[in-house]
Amino acid sequence: MTKITENSIEELAISCLEQQGYGYIYALDISPDSDNPERETYEDVLLVGRIVNAVRRINPDVPYESQQEAIKEVQ
């Protein structure tokens, strides 16, 4: 019988998401002490820069103030 581990579940989830067209970035590549940090601390759960970019890309005709309000709601 195969033992199910957290790592095997994570690998399966990553594989399933990649098959759906999502990209995968290794966490340490965007960590606070990396060359391309996307969070200020390891405690930051949200990648706010990505959320801001997505809101702007998806809603280009929505006023800036409304975009900011939506981002605050997500946070």
PQR file with spaces between the fields and no chain letter, atoms N, CA, C, O and H, PARSE charges and radii, in Angstrom:
ATOM       1  N    MET     1       0.842   -1.169    0.000 -0.4000 1.5000
ATOM       2  CA   MET     1       0.000    0.000    0.000 -0.0000 2.0000
ATOM       3  C    MET     1       0.897    1.245    0.000  0.5500 1.7000
ATOM       4  O    MET     1       1.881    1.310    0.737 -0.5500 1.4000
ATOM       5  N    THR     2       0.546    2.229   -0.833 -0.4000 1.5000
ATOM       6  CA   THR     2       1.312    3.461   -0.927 -0.0000 2.0000
ATOM       7  C    THR     2       0.923    4.408    0.196  0.5500 1.7000
ATOM       8  O    THR     2      -0.255    4.624    0.478 -0.5500 1.4000
ATOM       9  H    THR     2      -0.254    2.176   -1.431  0.4000 1.0000
ATOM      10  N    LYS     3       1.947    4.963    0.825 -0.4000 1.5000
ATOM      11  CA   LYS     3       1.708    5.899    1.919 -0.0000 2.0000
ATOM      12  C    LYS     3       1.448    7.292    1.329  0.5500 1.7000
ATOM      13  O    LYS     3       2.228    7.778    0.510 -0.5500 1.4000
ATOM      14  H    LYS     3       2.904    4.787    0.595  0.4000 1.0000
ATOM      15  N    ILE     4       0.363    7.921    1.745 -0.4000 1.5000
ATOM      16  CA   ILE     4       0.040    9.268    1.292 -0.0000 2.0000
ATOM      17  C    ILE     4       0.711   10.258    2.233  0.5500 1.7000
ATOM      18  O    ILE     4       0.511   10.221    3.448 -0.5500 1.4000
ATOM      19  H    ILE     4      -0.271    7.526    2.410  0.4000 1.0000
ATOM      20  N    THR     5       1.514   11.146    1.646 -0.4000 1.5000
ATOM      21  CA   THR     5       2.213   12.154    2.435 -0.0000 2.0000
ATOM      22  C    THR     5       1.776   13.543    1.995  0.5500 1.7000
ATOM      23  O    THR     5       1.171   13.706    0.936 -0.5500 1.4000
ATOM      24  H    THR     5       1.677   11.177    0.660  0.4000 1.0000
ATOM      25  N    GLU     6       2.082   14.527    2.802 -0.4000 1.5000
ATOM      26  CA   GLU     6       1.784   15.916    2.455 -0.0000 2.0000
ATOM      27  C    GLU     6       2.471   16.286    1.144  0.5500 1.7000
ATOM      28  O    GLU     6       1.894   16.978    0.305 -0.5500 1.4000
ATOM      29  H    GLU     6       2.574   14.394    3.663  0.4000 1.0000
ATOM      30  N    ASN     7       3.701   15.820    0.975 -0.4000 1.5000
ATOM      31  CA   ASN     7       4.454   16.112   -0.239 -0.0000 2.0000
ATOM      32  C    ASN     7       3.789   15.512   -1.477  0.5500 1.7000
ATOM      33  O    ASN     7       3.734   16.162   -2.522 -0.5500 1.4000
ATOM      34  H    ASN     7       4.169   15.258    1.657  0.4000 1.0000
ATOM      35  N    SER     8       3.286   14.291   -1.374 -0.4000 1.5000
ATOM      36  CA   SER     8       2.642   13.673   -2.540 -0.0000 2.0000
ATOM      37  C    SER     8       1.343   14.394   -2.897  0.5500 1.7000
ATOM      38  O    SER     8       1.010   14.525   -4.075 -0.5500 1.4000
ATOM      39  H    SER     8       3.330   13.764   -0.526  0.4000 1.0000
ATOM      40  N    ILE     9       0.611   14.859   -1.892 -0.4000 1.5000
ATOM      41  CA   ILE     9      -0.615   15.618   -2.149 -0.0000 2.0000
ATOM      42  C    ILE     9      -0.260   16.954   -2.810  0.5500 1.7000
ATOM      43  O    ILE     9      -0.923   17.376   -3.758 -0.5500 1.4000
ATOM      44  H    ILE     9       0.882   14.753   -0.935  0.4000 1.0000
ATOM      45  N    GLU    10       0.783   17.615   -2.309 -0.4000 1.5000
ATOM      46  CA   GLU    10       1.213   18.892   -2.888 -0.0000 2.0000
ATOM      47  C    GLU    10       1.642   18.712   -4.348  0.5500 1.7000
ATOM      48  O    GLU    10       1.269   19.507   -5.210 -0.5500 1.4000
ATOM      49  H    GLU    10       1.321   17.272   -1.539  0.4000 1.0000
ATOM      50  N    GLU    11       2.419   17.676   -4.618 -0.4000 1.5000
ATOM      51  CA   GLU    11       2.859   17.416   -5.995 -0.0000 2.0000
ATOM      52  C    GLU    11       1.674   17.135   -6.917  0.5500 1.7000
ATOM      53  O    GLU    11       1.662   17.585   -8.063 -0.5500 1.4000
ATOM      54  H    GLU    11       2.722   17.030   -3.918  0.4000 1.0000
ATOM      55  N    LEU    12       0.682   16.398   -6.429 -0.4000 1.5000
ATOM      56  CA   LEU    12      -0.513   16.118   -7.213 -0.0000 2.0000
ATOM      57  C    LEU    12      -1.280   17.407   -7.511  0.5500 1.7000
ATOM      58  O    LEU    12      -1.716   17.635   -8.640 -0.5500 1.4000
ATOM      59  H    LEU    12       0.692   16.032   -5.498  0.4000 1.0000
ATOM      60  N    ALA    13      -1.438   18.244   -6.489 -0.4000 1.5000
ATOM      61  CA   ALA    13      -2.155   19.506   -6.669 -0.0000 2.0000
ATOM      62  C    ALA    13      -1.439   20.394   -7.678  0.5500 1.7000
ATOM      63  O    ALA    13      -2.084   20.990   -8.540 -0.5500 1.4000
ATOM      64  H    ALA    13      -1.084   18.059   -5.572  0.4000 1.0000
ATOM      65  N    ILE    14      -0.120   20.491   -7.584 -0.4000 1.5000
ATOM      66  CA   ILE    14       0.663   21.294   -8.526 -0.0000 2.0000
ATOM      67  C    ILE    14       0.506   20.751   -9.934  0.5500 1.7000
ATOM      68  O    ILE    14       0.320   21.519  -10.878 -0.5500 1.4000
ATOM      69  H    ILE    14       0.405   20.006   -6.884  0.4000 1.0000
ATOM      70  N    SER    15       0.579   19.457  -10.082 -0.4000 1.5000
ATOM      71  CA   SER    15       0.431   18.826  -11.389 -0.0000 2.0000
ATOM      72  C    SER    15      -0.941   19.105  -11.999  0.5500 1.7000
ATOM      73  O    SER    15      -1.052   19.440  -13.179 -0.5500 1.4000
ATOM      74  H    SER    15       0.731   18.834   -9.315  0.4000 1.0000
ATOM      75  N    CYS    16      -1.979   18.962  -11.184 -0.4000 1.5000
ATOM      76  CA   CYS    16      -3.351   19.213  -11.670 -0.0000 2.0000
ATOM      77  C    CYS    16      -3.521   20.663  -12.102  0.5500 1.7000
ATOM      78  O    CYS    16      -4.136   20.935  -13.134 -0.5500 1.4000
ATOM      79  H    CYS    16      -1.890   18.690  -10.226  0.4000 1.0000
ATOM      80  N    LEU    17      -2.987   21.586  -11.331 -0.4000 1.5000
ATOM      81  CA   LEU    17      -3.107   23.005  -11.681 -0.0000 2.0000
ATOM      82  C    LEU    17      -2.299   23.337  -12.939  0.5500 1.7000
ATOM      83  O    LEU    17      -2.750   24.122  -13.773 -0.5500 1.4000
ATOM      84  H    LEU    17      -2.487   21.365  -10.493  0.4000 1.0000
ATOM      85  N    GLU    18      -1.121   22.752  -13.080 -0.4000 1.5000
ATOM      86  CA   GLU    18      -0.321   22.984  -14.283 -0.0000 2.0000
ATOM      87  C    GLU    18      -1.031   22.453  -15.525  0.5500 1.7000
ATOM      88  O    GLU    18      -0.957   23.062  -16.591 -0.5500 1.4000
ATOM      89  H    GLU    18      -0.754   22.115  -12.402  0.4000 1.0000
ATOM      90  N    GLN    19      -1.711   21.330  -15.391 -0.4000 1.5000
ATOM      91  CA   GLN    19      -2.464   20.774  -16.517 -0.0000 2.0000
ATOM      92  C    GLN    19      -3.612   21.685  -16.927  0.5500 1.7000
ATOM      93  O    GLN    19      -4.080   21.621  -18.064 -0.5500 1.4000
ATOM      94  H    GLN    19      -1.771   20.835  -14.525  0.4000 1.0000
ATOM      95  N    GLN    20      -4.063   22.524  -16.019 -0.4000 1.5000
ATOM      96  CA   GLN    20      -5.136   23.468  -16.310 -0.0000 2.0000
ATOM      97  C    GLN    20      -4.588   24.806  -16.817  0.5500 1.7000
ATOM      98  O    GLN    20      -5.354   25.737  -17.067 -0.5500 1.4000
ATOM      99  H    GLN    20      -3.682   22.576  -15.096  0.4000 1.0000
ATOM     100  N    GLY    21      -3.277   24.900  -16.967 -0.4000 1.5000
ATOM     101  CA   GLY    21      -2.675   26.101  -17.529 -0.0000 2.0000
ATOM     102  C    GLY    21      -2.054   27.057  -16.528  0.5500 1.7000
ATOM     103  O    GLY    21      -1.531   28.102  -16.915 -0.5500 1.4000
ATOM     104  H    GLY    21      -2.655   24.144  -16.764  0.4000 1.0000
ATOM     105  N    TYR    22      -2.105   26.715  -15.244 -0.4000 1.5000
ATOM     106  CA   TYR    22      -1.494   27.571  -14.240 -0.0000 2.0000
ATOM     107  C    TYR    22       0.011   27.369  -14.232  0.5500 1.7000
ATOM     108  O    TYR    22       0.503   26.275  -14.509 -0.5500 1.4000
ATOM     109  H    TYR    22      -2.530   25.866  -14.930  0.4000 1.0000
ATOM     110  N    GLY    23       0.733   28.425  -13.916 -0.4000 1.5000
ATOM     111  CA   GLY    23       2.185   28.331  -13.802 -0.0000 2.0000
ATOM     112  C    GLY    23       2.580   28.015  -12.373  0.5500 1.7000
ATOM     113  O    GLY    23       1.833   28.289  -11.433 -0.5500 1.4000
ATOM     114  H    GLY    23       0.334   29.314  -13.691  0.4000 1.0000
ATOM     115  N    TYR    24       3.756   27.439  -12.220 -0.4000 1.5000
ATOM     116  CA   TYR    24       4.271   27.090  -10.891 -0.0000 2.0000
ATOM     117  C    TYR    24       5.566   27.845  -10.660  0.5500 1.7000
ATOM     118  O    TYR    24       6.455   27.853  -11.512 -0.5500 1.4000
ATOM     119  H    TYR    24       4.362   27.217  -12.984  0.4000 1.0000
ATOM     120  N    ILE    25       5.663   28.472   -9.512 -0.4000 1.5000
ATOM     121  CA   ILE    25       6.893   29.155   -9.110 -0.0000 2.0000
ATOM     122  C    ILE    25       7.311   28.576   -7.768  0.5500 1.7000
ATOM     123  O    ILE    25       6.522   28.534   -6.824 -0.5500 1.4000
ATOM     124  H    ILE    25       4.940   28.465   -8.820  0.4000 1.0000
ATOM     125  N    TYR    26       8.543   28.135   -7.695 -0.4000 1.5000
ATOM     126  CA   TYR    26       9.087   27.582   -6.460 -0.0000 2.0000
ATOM     127  C    TYR    26       9.123   28.686   -5.409  0.5500 1.7000
ATOM     128  O    TYR    26       9.631   29.775   -5.677 -0.5500 1.4000
ATOM     129  H    TYR    26       9.184   28.170   -8.462  0.4000 1.0000
ATOM     130  N    ALA    27       8.600   28.426   -4.236 -0.4000 1.5000
ATOM     131  CA   ALA    27       8.416   29.436   -3.189 -0.0000 2.0000
ATOM     132  C    ALA    27       9.699   30.192   -2.858  0.5500 1.7000
ATOM     133  O    ALA    27       9.658   31.405   -2.655 -0.5500 1.4000
ATOM     134  H    ALA    27       8.187   27.541   -4.018  0.4000 1.0000
ATOM     135  N    LEU    28      10.823   29.509   -2.801 -0.4000 1.5000
ATOM     136  CA   LEU    28      12.066   30.188   -2.432 -0.0000 2.0000
ATOM     137  C    LEU    28      12.527   31.180   -3.499  0.5500 1.7000
ATOM     138  O    LEU    28      13.331   32.069   -3.215 -0.5500 1.4000
ATOM     139  H    LEU    28      10.856   28.523   -2.966  0.4000 1.0000
ATOM     140  N    ASP    29      12.019   31.029   -4.731 -0.4000 1.5000
ATOM     141  CA   ASP    29      12.391   31.960   -5.794 -0.0000 2.0000
ATOM     142  C    ASP    29      11.742   33.326   -5.627  0.5500 1.7000
ATOM     143  O    ASP    29      12.197   34.299   -6.228 -0.5500 1.4000
ATOM     144  H    ASP    29      11.367   30.307   -4.962  0.4000 1.0000
ATOM     145  N    ILE    30      10.689   33.415   -4.822 -0.4000 1.5000
ATOM     146  CA   ILE    30      10.008   34.690   -4.599 -0.0000 2.0000
ATOM     147  C    ILE    30       9.981   35.060   -3.114  0.5500 1.7000
ATOM     148  O    ILE    30       9.209   35.924   -2.698 -0.5500 1.4000
ATOM     149  H    ILE    30      10.320   32.624   -4.334  0.4000 1.0000
ATOM     150  N    SER    31      10.818   34.409   -2.329 -0.4000 1.5000
ATOM     151  CA   SER    31      10.862   34.657   -0.892 -0.0000 2.0000
ATOM     152  C    SER    31      11.484   36.025   -0.602  0.5500 1.7000
ATOM     153  O    SER    31      12.137   36.603   -1.471 -0.5500 1.4000
ATOM     154  H    SER    31      11.445   33.707   -2.666  0.4000 1.0000
ATOM     155  N    PRO    32      11.289   36.541    0.606 -0.5600 1.5000
ATOM     156  CA   PRO    32      11.798   37.871    0.941  0.2800 2.0000
ATOM     157  C    PRO    32      13.297   38.054    0.717  0.5500 1.7000
ATOM     158  O    PRO    32      13.739   39.156    0.390 -0.5500 1.4000
ATOM     159  N    ASP    33      14.070   37.014    0.884 -0.4000 1.5000
ATOM     160  CA   ASP    33      15.519   37.139    0.725 -0.0000 2.0000
ATOM     161  C    ASP    33      16.028   36.619   -0.620  0.5500 1.7000
ATOM     162  O    ASP    33      17.217   36.332   -0.766 -0.5500 1.4000
ATOM     163  H    ASP    33      13.711   36.119    1.150  0.4000 1.0000
ATOM     164  N    SER    34      15.137   36.499   -1.594 -0.4000 1.5000
ATOM     165  CA   SER    34      15.541   36.042   -2.923 -0.0000 2.0000
ATOM     166  C    SER    34      15.912   37.240   -3.795  0.5500 1.7000
ATOM     167  O    SER    34      15.798   38.389   -3.370 -0.5500 1.4000
ATOM     168  H    SER    34      14.172   36.732   -1.475  0.4000 1.0000
ATOM     169  N    ASP    35      16.351   36.959   -5.007 -0.4000 1.5000
ATOM     170  CA   ASP    35      16.674   38.026   -5.953 -0.0000 2.0000
ATOM     171  C    ASP    35      15.426   38.727   -6.476  0.5500 1.7000
ATOM     172  O    ASP    35      15.496   39.875   -6.915 -0.5500 1.4000
ATOM     173  H    ASP    35      16.444   36.025   -5.353  0.4000 1.0000
ATOM     174  N    ASN    36      14.280   38.041   -6.430 -0.4000 1.5000
ATOM     175  CA   ASN    36      13.010   38.591   -6.915 -0.0000 2.0000
ATOM     176  C    ASN    36      11.914   38.422   -5.863  0.5500 1.7000
ATOM     177  O    ASN    36      10.952   37.688   -6.091 -0.5500 1.4000
ATOM     178  H    ASN    36      14.223   37.109   -6.074  0.4000 1.0000
ATOM     179  N    PRO    37      12.045   39.087   -4.722 -0.5600 1.5000
ATOM     180  CA   PRO    37      11.048   38.900   -3.657  0.2800 2.0000
ATOM     181  C    PRO    37       9.675   39.430   -4.056  0.5500 1.7000
ATOM     182  O    PRO    37       9.558   40.489   -4.673 -0.5500 1.4000
ATOM     183  N    GLU    38       8.646   38.683   -3.698 -0.4000 1.5000
ATOM     184  CA   GLU    38       7.273   39.108   -3.949 -0.0000 2.0000
ATOM     185  C    GLU    38       6.490   39.254   -2.654  0.5500 1.7000
ATOM     186  O    GLU    38       5.269   39.415   -2.668 -0.5500 1.4000
ATOM     187  H    GLU    38       8.740   37.822   -3.197  0.4000 1.0000
ATOM     188  N    ARG    39       7.196   39.195   -1.548 -0.4000 1.5000
ATOM     189  CA   ARG    39       6.591   39.422   -0.235 -0.0000 2.0000
ATOM     190  C    ARG    39       7.667   40.007    0.667  0.5500 1.7000
ATOM     191  O    ARG    39       8.858   39.755    0.484 -0.5500 1.4000
ATOM     192  H    ARG    39       8.187   39.064   -1.537  0.4000 1.0000
ATOM     193  N    GLU    40       7.225   40.795    1.648 -0.4000 1.5000
ATOM     194  CA   GLU    40       8.180   41.444    2.544 -0.0000 2.0000
ATOM     195  C    GLU    40       8.677   40.507    3.635  0.5500 1.7000
ATOM     196  O    GLU    40       9.836   40.582    4.043 -0.5500 1.4000
ATOM     197  H    GLU    40       6.258   41.000    1.797  0.4000 1.0000
ATOM     198  N    THR    41       7.794   39.615    4.113 -0.4000 1.5000
ATOM     199  CA   THR    41       8.166   38.662    5.156 -0.0000 2.0000
ATOM     200  C    THR    41       7.583   37.293    4.804  0.5500 1.7000
ATOM     201  O    THR    41       6.701   37.187    3.952 -0.5500 1.4000
ATOM     202  H    THR    41       6.852   39.554    3.782  0.4000 1.0000
ATOM     203  N    TYR    42       8.072   36.272    5.451 -0.4000 1.5000
ATOM     204  CA   TYR    42       7.546   34.923    5.239 -0.0000 2.0000
ATOM     205  C    TYR    42       6.121   34.789    5.774  0.5500 1.7000
ATOM     206  O    TYR    42       5.399   33.867    5.394 -0.5500 1.4000
ATOM     207  H    TYR    42       8.789   36.358    6.143  0.4000 1.0000
ATOM     208  N    GLU    43       5.720   35.695    6.645 -0.4000 1.5000
ATOM     209  CA   GLU    43       4.371   35.656    7.201 -0.0000 2.0000
ATOM     210  C    GLU    43       3.323   36.185    6.217  0.5500 1.7000
ATOM     211  O    GLU    43       2.134   35.916    6.385 -0.5500 1.4000
ATOM     212  H    GLU    43       6.307   36.444    6.954  0.4000 1.0000
ATOM     213  N    ASP    44       3.745   36.927    5.200 -0.4000 1.5000
ATOM     214  CA   ASP    44       2.804   37.453    4.203 -0.0000 2.0000
ATOM     215  C    ASP    44       2.209   36.301    3.405  0.5500 1.7000
ATOM     216  O    ASP    44       2.928   35.541    2.756 -0.5500 1.4000
ATOM     217  H    ASP    44       4.711   37.146    5.064  0.4000 1.0000
ATOM     218  N    VAL    45       0.903   36.184    3.462 -0.4000 1.5000
ATOM     219  CA   VAL    45       0.210   35.100    2.767 -0.0000 2.0000
ATOM     220  C    VAL    45      -0.120   35.493    1.339  0.5500 1.7000
ATOM     221  O    VAL    45       0.024   34.690    0.416 -0.5500 1.4000
ATOM     222  H    VAL    45       0.319   36.801    3.990  0.4000 1.0000
ATOM     223  N    LEU    46      -0.561   36.722    1.160 -0.4000 1.5000
ATOM     224  CA   LEU    46      -0.954   37.200   -0.164 -0.0000 2.0000
ATOM     225  C    LEU    46       0.225   37.825   -0.897  0.5500 1.7000
ATOM     226  O    LEU    46       1.072   38.487   -0.296 -0.5500 1.4000
ATOM     227  H    LEU    46      -0.679   37.374    1.910  0.4000 1.0000
ATOM     228  N    LEU    47       0.263   37.603   -2.198 -0.4000 1.5000
ATOM     229  CA   LEU    47       1.239   38.275   -3.050 -0.0000 2.0000
ATOM     230  C    LEU    47       0.515   39.494   -3.628  0.5500 1.7000
ATOM     231  O    LEU    47      -0.059   39.442   -4.715 -0.5500 1.4000
ATOM     232  H    LEU    47      -0.424   37.066   -2.687  0.4000 1.0000
ATOM     233  N    VAL    48       0.561   40.582   -2.872 -0.4000 1.5000
ATOM     234  CA   VAL    48      -0.243   41.760   -3.174 -0.0000 2.0000
ATOM     235  C    VAL    48       0.068   42.313   -4.562  0.5500 1.7000
ATOM     236  O    VAL    48      -0.845   42.733   -5.273 -0.5500 1.4000
ATOM     237  H    VAL    48       1.028   40.624   -1.989  0.4000 1.0000
ATOM     238  N    GLY    49       1.316   42.321   -4.953 -0.4000 1.5000
ATOM     239  CA   GLY    49       1.672   42.805   -6.284 -0.0000 2.0000
ATOM     240  C    GLY    49       0.966   42.032   -7.382  0.5500 1.7000
ATOM     241  O    GLY    49       0.540   42.616   -8.378 -0.5500 1.4000
ATOM     242  H    GLY    49       2.058   41.980   -4.375  0.4000 1.0000
ATOM     243  N    ARG    50       0.838   40.738   -7.213 -0.4000 1.5000
ATOM     244  CA   ARG    50       0.135   39.912   -8.201 -0.0000 2.0000
ATOM     245  C    ARG    50      -1.361   40.216   -8.207  0.5500 1.7000
ATOM     246  O    ARG    50      -1.993   40.234   -9.263 -0.5500 1.4000
ATOM     247  H    ARG    50       1.184   40.263   -6.404  0.4000 1.0000
ATOM     248  N    ILE    51      -1.920   40.455   -7.023 -0.4000 1.5000
ATOM     249  CA   ILE    51      -3.343   40.782   -6.944 -0.0000 2.0000
ATOM     250  C    ILE    51      -3.604   42.115   -7.643  0.5500 1.7000
ATOM     251  O    ILE    51      -4.549   42.236   -8.423 -0.5500 1.4000
ATOM     252  H    ILE    51      -1.406   40.440   -6.165  0.4000 1.0000
ATOM     253  N    VAL    52      -2.771   43.109   -7.365 -0.4000 1.5000
ATOM     254  CA   VAL    52      -2.928   44.427   -7.986 -0.0000 2.0000
ATOM     255  C    VAL    52      -2.847   44.307   -9.506  0.5500 1.7000
ATOM     256  O    VAL    52      -3.685   44.855  -10.223 -0.5500 1.4000
ATOM     257  H    VAL    52      -2.003   43.010   -6.732  0.4000 1.0000
ATOM     258  N    ASN    53      -1.838   43.592   -9.991 -0.4000 1.5000
ATOM     259  CA   ASN    53      -1.676   43.425  -11.445 -0.0000 2.0000
ATOM     260  C    ASN    53      -2.882   42.717  -12.067  0.5500 1.7000
ATOM     261  O    ASN    53      -3.341   43.092  -13.145 -0.5500 1.4000
ATOM     262  H    ASN    53      -1.158   43.148   -9.408  0.4000 1.0000
ATOM     263  N    ALA    54      -3.388   41.694  -11.381 -0.4000 1.5000
ATOM     264  CA   ALA    54      -4.535   40.946  -11.907 -0.0000 2.0000
ATOM     265  C    ALA    54      -5.792   41.807  -11.949  0.5500 1.7000
ATOM     266  O    ALA    54      -6.538   41.775  -12.927 -0.5500 1.4000
ATOM     267  H    ALA    54      -3.015   41.389  -10.505  0.4000 1.0000
ATOM     268  N    VAL    55      -6.024   42.575  -10.891 -0.4000 1.5000
ATOM     269  CA   VAL    55      -7.211   43.436  -10.855 -0.0000 2.0000
ATOM     270  C    VAL    55      -7.143   44.461  -11.986  0.5500 1.7000
ATOM     271  O    VAL    55      -8.143   44.718  -12.655 -0.5500 1.4000
ATOM     272  H    VAL    55      -5.418   42.601  -10.096  0.4000 1.0000
ATOM     273  N    ARG    56      -5.969   45.041  -12.196 -0.4000 1.5000
ATOM     274  CA   ARG    56      -5.811   46.026  -13.275 -0.0000 2.0000
ATOM     275  C    ARG    56      -5.998   45.386  -14.645  0.5500 1.7000
ATOM     276  O    ARG    56      -6.626   45.968  -15.530 -0.5500 1.4000
ATOM     277  H    ARG    56      -5.156   44.832  -11.652  0.4000 1.0000
ATOM     278  N    ARG    57      -5.450   44.182  -14.817 -0.4000 1.5000
ATOM     279  CA   ARG    57      -5.530   43.488  -16.114 -0.0000 2.0000
ATOM     280  C    ARG    57      -6.967   43.056  -16.426  0.5500 1.7000
ATOM     281  O    ARG    57      -7.433   43.197  -17.556 -0.5500 1.4000
ATOM     282  H    ARG    57      -4.940   43.708  -14.098  0.4000 1.0000
ATOM     283  N    ILE    58      -7.654   42.535  -15.426 -0.4000 1.5000
ATOM     284  CA   ILE    58      -9.001   42.005  -15.625 -0.0000 2.0000
ATOM     285  C    ILE    58     -10.041   43.117  -15.723  0.5500 1.7000
ATOM     286  O    ILE    58     -11.066   42.957  -16.386 -0.5500 1.4000
ATOM     287  H    ILE    58      -7.276   42.421  -14.507  0.4000 1.0000
ATOM     288  N    ASN    59      -9.775   44.242  -15.064 -0.4000 1.5000
ATOM     289  CA   ASN    59     -10.762   45.328  -14.982 -0.0000 2.0000
ATOM     290  C    ASN    59     -10.190   46.661  -15.460  0.5500 1.7000
ATOM     291  O    ASN    59     -10.187   47.625  -14.694 -0.5500 1.4000
ATOM     292  H    ASN    59      -8.942   44.372  -14.526  0.4000 1.0000
ATOM     293  N    PRO    60      -9.711   46.748  -16.687 -0.5600 1.5000
ATOM     294  CA   PRO    60      -9.060   47.986  -17.129  0.2800 2.0000
ATOM     295  C    PRO    60      -9.986   49.194  -17.169  0.5500 1.7000
ATOM     296  O    PRO    60      -9.514   50.326  -17.073 -0.5500 1.4000
ATOM     297  N    ASP    61     -11.292   48.982  -17.308 -0.4000 1.5000
ATOM     298  CA   ASP    61     -12.228   50.097  -17.408 -0.0000 2.0000
ATOM     299  C    ASP    61     -12.849   50.495  -16.072  0.5500 1.7000
ATOM     300  O    ASP    61     -13.643   51.433  -16.002 -0.5500 1.4000
ATOM     301  H    ASP    61     -11.675   48.061  -17.386  0.4000 1.0000
ATOM     302  N    VAL    62     -12.487   49.785  -15.028 -0.4000 1.5000
ATOM     303  CA   VAL    62     -13.013   50.095  -13.686 -0.0000 2.0000
ATOM     304  C    VAL    62     -12.160   51.218  -13.096  0.5500 1.7000
ATOM     305  O    VAL    62     -10.933   51.166  -13.185 -0.5500 1.4000
ATOM     306  H    VAL    62     -11.841   49.023  -15.085  0.4000 1.0000
ATOM     307  N    PRO    63     -12.781   52.222  -12.500 -0.5600 1.5000
ATOM     308  CA   PRO    63     -12.026   53.331  -11.901  0.2800 2.0000
ATOM     309  C    PRO    63     -10.993   52.837  -10.875  0.5500 1.7000
ATOM     310  O    PRO    63     -11.206   51.843  -10.181 -0.5500 1.4000
ATOM     311  N    TYR    64      -9.887   53.552  -10.806 -0.4000 1.5000
ATOM     312  CA   TYR    64      -8.785   53.209   -9.909 -0.0000 2.0000
ATOM     313  C    TYR    64      -9.271   53.009   -8.473  0.5500 1.7000
ATOM     314  O    TYR    64      -8.887   52.043   -7.814 -0.5500 1.4000
ATOM     315  H    TYR    64      -9.714   54.359  -11.370  0.4000 1.0000
ATOM     316  N    GLU    65     -10.116   53.924   -7.989 -0.4000 1.5000
ATOM     317  CA   GLU    65     -10.598   53.848   -6.610 -0.0000 2.0000
ATOM     318  C    GLU    65     -11.372   52.553   -6.363  0.5500 1.7000
ATOM     319  O    GLU    65     -11.252   51.946   -5.299 -0.5500 1.4000
ATOM     320  H    GLU    65     -10.428   54.709   -8.524  0.4000 1.0000
ATOM     321  N    SER    66     -12.156   52.140   -7.339 -0.4000 1.5000
ATOM     322  CA   SER    66     -12.915   50.887   -7.216 -0.0000 2.0000
ATOM     323  C    SER    66     -11.984   49.686   -7.233  0.5500 1.7000
ATOM     324  O    SER    66     -12.213   48.707   -6.523 -0.5500 1.4000
ATOM     325  H    SER    66     -12.254   52.633   -8.204  0.4000 1.0000
ATOM     326  N    GLN    67     -10.946   49.759   -8.036 -0.4000 1.5000
ATOM     327  CA   GLN    67      -9.955   48.682   -8.047 -0.0000 2.0000
ATOM     328  C    GLN    67      -9.295   48.568   -6.677  0.5500 1.7000
ATOM     329  O    GLN    67      -9.126   47.464   -6.159 -0.5500 1.4000
ATOM     330  H    GLN    67     -10.760   50.554   -8.613  0.4000 1.0000
ATOM     331  N    GLN    68      -8.926   49.692   -6.094 -0.4000 1.5000
ATOM     332  CA   GLN    68      -8.295   49.691   -4.775 -0.0000 2.0000
ATOM     333  C    GLN    68      -9.235   49.132   -3.714  0.5500 1.7000
ATOM     334  O    GLN    68      -8.806   48.414   -2.811 -0.5500 1.4000
ATOM     335  H    GLN    68      -9.063   50.589   -6.515  0.4000 1.0000
ATOM     336  N    GLU    69     -10.504   49.461   -3.827 -0.4000 1.5000
ATOM     337  CA   GLU    69     -11.489   48.934   -2.883 -0.0000 2.0000
ATOM     338  C    GLU    69     -11.598   47.405   -2.996  0.5500 1.7000
ATOM     339  O    GLU    69     -11.694   46.705   -1.988 -0.5500 1.4000
ATOM     340  H    GLU    69     -10.852   50.045   -4.561  0.4000 1.0000
ATOM     341  N    ALA    70     -11.582   46.907   -4.225 -0.4000 1.5000
ATOM     342  CA   ALA    70     -11.635   45.460   -4.435 -0.0000 2.0000
ATOM     343  C    ALA    70     -10.413   44.773   -3.857  0.5500 1.7000
ATOM     344  O    ALA    70     -10.518   43.701   -3.259 -0.5500 1.4000
ATOM     345  H    ALA    70     -11.504   47.476   -5.044  0.4000 1.0000
ATOM     346  N    ILE    71      -9.256   45.387   -4.034 -0.4000 1.5000
ATOM     347  CA   ILE    71      -8.017   44.804   -3.504 -0.0000 2.0000
ATOM     348  C    ILE    71      -8.064   44.752   -1.983  0.5500 1.7000
ATOM     349  O    ILE    71      -7.648   43.761   -1.383 -0.5500 1.4000
ATOM     350  H    ILE    71      -9.170   46.257   -4.519  0.4000 1.0000
ATOM     351  N    LYS    72      -8.562   45.799   -1.362 -0.4000 1.5000
ATOM     352  CA   LYS    72      -8.688   45.818    0.107 -0.0000 2.0000
ATOM     353  C    LYS    72      -9.651   44.730    0.583  0.5500 1.7000
ATOM     354  O    LYS    72      -9.429   44.117    1.627 -0.5500 1.4000
ATOM     355  H    LYS    72      -8.901   46.604   -1.850  0.4000 1.0000
ATOM     356  N    GLU    73     -10.715   44.492   -0.179 -0.4000 1.5000
ATOM     357  CA   GLU    73     -11.667   43.421    0.174 -0.0000 2.0000
ATOM     358  C    GLU    73     -10.981   42.065    0.154  0.5500 1.7000
ATOM     359  O    GLU    73     -11.208   41.237    1.036 -0.5500 1.4000
ATOM     360  H    GLU    73     -10.895   44.990   -1.027  0.4000 1.0000
ATOM     361  N    VAL    74     -10.150   41.839   -0.840 -0.4000 1.5000
ATOM     362  CA   VAL    74      -9.419   40.558   -0.933 -0.0000 2.0000
ATOM     363  C    VAL    74      -8.471   40.408    0.247  0.5500 1.7000
ATOM     364  O    VAL    74      -8.332   39.326    0.817 -0.5500 1.4000
ATOM     365  H    VAL    74      -9.965   42.512   -1.556  0.4000 1.0000
ATOM     366  N    GLN    75      -7.828   41.504    0.601 -0.4000 1.5000
ATOM     367  CA   GLN    75      -6.871   41.454    1.716 -0.0000 2.0000
ATOM     368  C    GLN    75      -7.600   41.223    3.025  0.5500 1.7000
ATOM     369  O    GLN    75      -6.967   41.150    4.079 -0.5500 1.4000
ATOM     370  H    GLN    75      -7.942   42.383    0.138  0.4000 1.0000
